[in-house]
Amino acid sequence: MGHVLTVRSRGIDDVDRVWKRFVPSARFERVNPRNVAFTWNSVELPRFSVVSYELTASVHSSVLMDDQIMACRMIGDDVRLEAEGRPLDPRRPWLASDGRTEAHWTGSARVRAFVFDRTDAERVARVASGDDRLVLRRIDPSPRGRDAATQWERTFAHVSASLGAAHDDDILAEEMRRHALITTLSAFSTPYVEAVARAHQRAAAPRTVRRAIAHIEAHAQQPLALEDIAAASGISSRGLQHAFRRELDTTPTEYLRRVRLSAAHDELRAGTAVSVAEVARRWGFSSASRFARYHREHYGQNPAQVIRMS
């Protein structure tokens, strides 16, 4: 599954060529071509790469991320970092998600980096956080703190060693890719961290569910979206969904449908209905055929049969 690449060279052209294979936006500028020494090791997986290299030279480099996200740590005696003109602490890892990040050094620098496909990273983050609208943009490039930075570096060492020893193990490679991404998204102030923090509302008290039920039953005949129910309950939409699953083994939307279905069934039995379509419309069902299917699944009869029997 993984492709291992090892390069040793004394030419700056090799540095530029290899780095751009993994990060197409990378640029090496104002490089002193004398006394260049370059050692590269990487494992390339679908949608994810682990990179380690050492470059001895006088260098000014930059990246401008678009379809990728890169978490990086540079180690050297004379390293200077800037993100959109703002200086970064060279003693800690940094994240390039968008905007230009620049690095300057003389002498020798060791570089350690995770490179993620942005679309795939957002997909994983959405599933892990429960936020279907999460977008990984405009992220602070600095880690959230010393412990977060240390954890990222430990994770890099673990993932790099694991993939170096077993890069052809598809199951291990997938686990390492996910581990690297979640650690990276947790180490920086990303929208993923914010989404996980919001998800703590999922420990909602049953009182929240009772408020939601009362609101549903009082407004079942009116246009009612999940966001409306959540707002009336004083909780986020995700939190309310989790609370319903935990307490009632259903969702707010499914509960609303059952309330409406029961009310529509009662109206059909009362013999006051003009037509099945009219009852379906009045109780919020977008089509008579869908209403009939729900009714049949729940009551074992077509709505028209109930009308005829009333």
Protein Blocks (a to p, Z undefined) as FASTA:
>chain_A
ZZcdddddfbfklmmmmmmmmmmmbccehiafehpacdddddddehiacddddddddddd
ddddfkbccddddddfbdcddeehiacdfkbccddfbdcdddddehjaddddddddfklm
mmmmmmmnopakbccehiafbdfbfklmmmmmmmmmmmmmmmmmmmmlmklmmmmmmmmm
mmmmmmpccfklmmmmmmmmmmpcfklmmmmmmmmmmmmmpccdfklmmmmnopafklmm
mmmmmmnopafklmmmmmmmmmmmmmmmnopafbfklmmmmnopabfklmmmmmmmmnop
afklmmmmZZ
